[in-house]
Amino acid sequence: MNKSNLKKLIPAIKRAMREVEERQKRKEAEEALRESEKRYRVLVESTSDYIFSLDNKCCFTAVNKSFYKALGTEEKMIVGKNIEDFNFDNDLKINGKNYILKF
């Protein structure tokens, strides 16, 4: 190995070490995100509160179990549908309880 090859070796090693460190940080961040999503999912699915999300066209993008069970249906029958398809007007009535929808 000649002198010029040795000069190239040190930066290459440093670059490889940075790449390993970046991959490790990314892996740790992805794992932390998975754990956070898992905790969120457990919280949302275990509450008796009705939780749902709508997109900018007022279509359901997600609903929790309490919400779809109260409507007497399944999640797949709600997600993707527009809120107007359910005739809620401005008040959402489920099991005799009134909920005000604010947009």
N, C-alpha and C positions, 0 to 999 in steps of 0.2 A: 504494500500500500504506500503510495507516495504522499508527499506533503499536501498537495492540492485536494486529494481525496479526504484527508483528515480534516481539512478546513470545512468541507461540505458535510462531514459526518456529524459534527457537534450541532449545527442548526437542524439537521434532519432528526436527530435524537430529541432535541427540545420540542420540535414541532410534533413529533409522535407522542411525547409525554403530554403536551397540551391537548391533543386530540383524545387521548385516553381519559384525561380529566374531564373534558367536555362531554364525552359519551357517558361517563359515570354520573355527572351532574344531571344530564338529561334523563338517564334511567331513574335516578332518585326522584326527580320532579314528576315523571310519569307515574311512578308508584304512589307518590303523595297525592296526585290527582285522582288515581283510582280509589284510594282509601277515602278521600273526601267525597267522591261521588257515591261510594257505597254507604257512607254515613248519611248523606243527604237522602238517598233512596229509601233507606230504612226509616228515617224520620218521616218522610212524606207518605210512605205507604202504611205506617203504623198509626198515624193520627186519625182522629175521627172528624177532623175539619175537612171541608171540601176544598181541594186544591186543583186548579187547572191553569193552563196557560193558553193564550191566544196569539196568533200571528197578527200582522198588520192588516189582514183582511178579515179579522175576527173569526178565523177558523181555529178550532181546538188543535193544539199541537201536543198537549199532554193532559192527562187527568189522573187523579189518584183513585184508589180503590173505593174510598168512602163516597166520592162523587159519583162514579158510575154505578155503584151498588144502590145509591139513593135514587137514581133514575131508573133502576130496575133493568139495566142493560149491561153490556160488556164494553170494555175500553175500545175495542176495535170498531164498535158501532158509533162512537163519538169522535174519536181522533180523525181529523181531516174534514169534519163537517163544520159548517158555519154555525155560529151561535144562534143566528136567526132561524135556523132549521128546527130549533127546539121551542119556539114560541115563548120565550121567557119575558118578552117585553123589556122593561127596565128593572123589573123585580124577578128574582129567581125564587120560585117556591118549590121546596123539596121537603117532603115529610112534614108538611104543615108549617115549616119555618120560612120566613121571608129573608131574602138576601138582596141587597141593593148592588146592582152592577154599575161600576163606575168606569168610564172609558176616557 
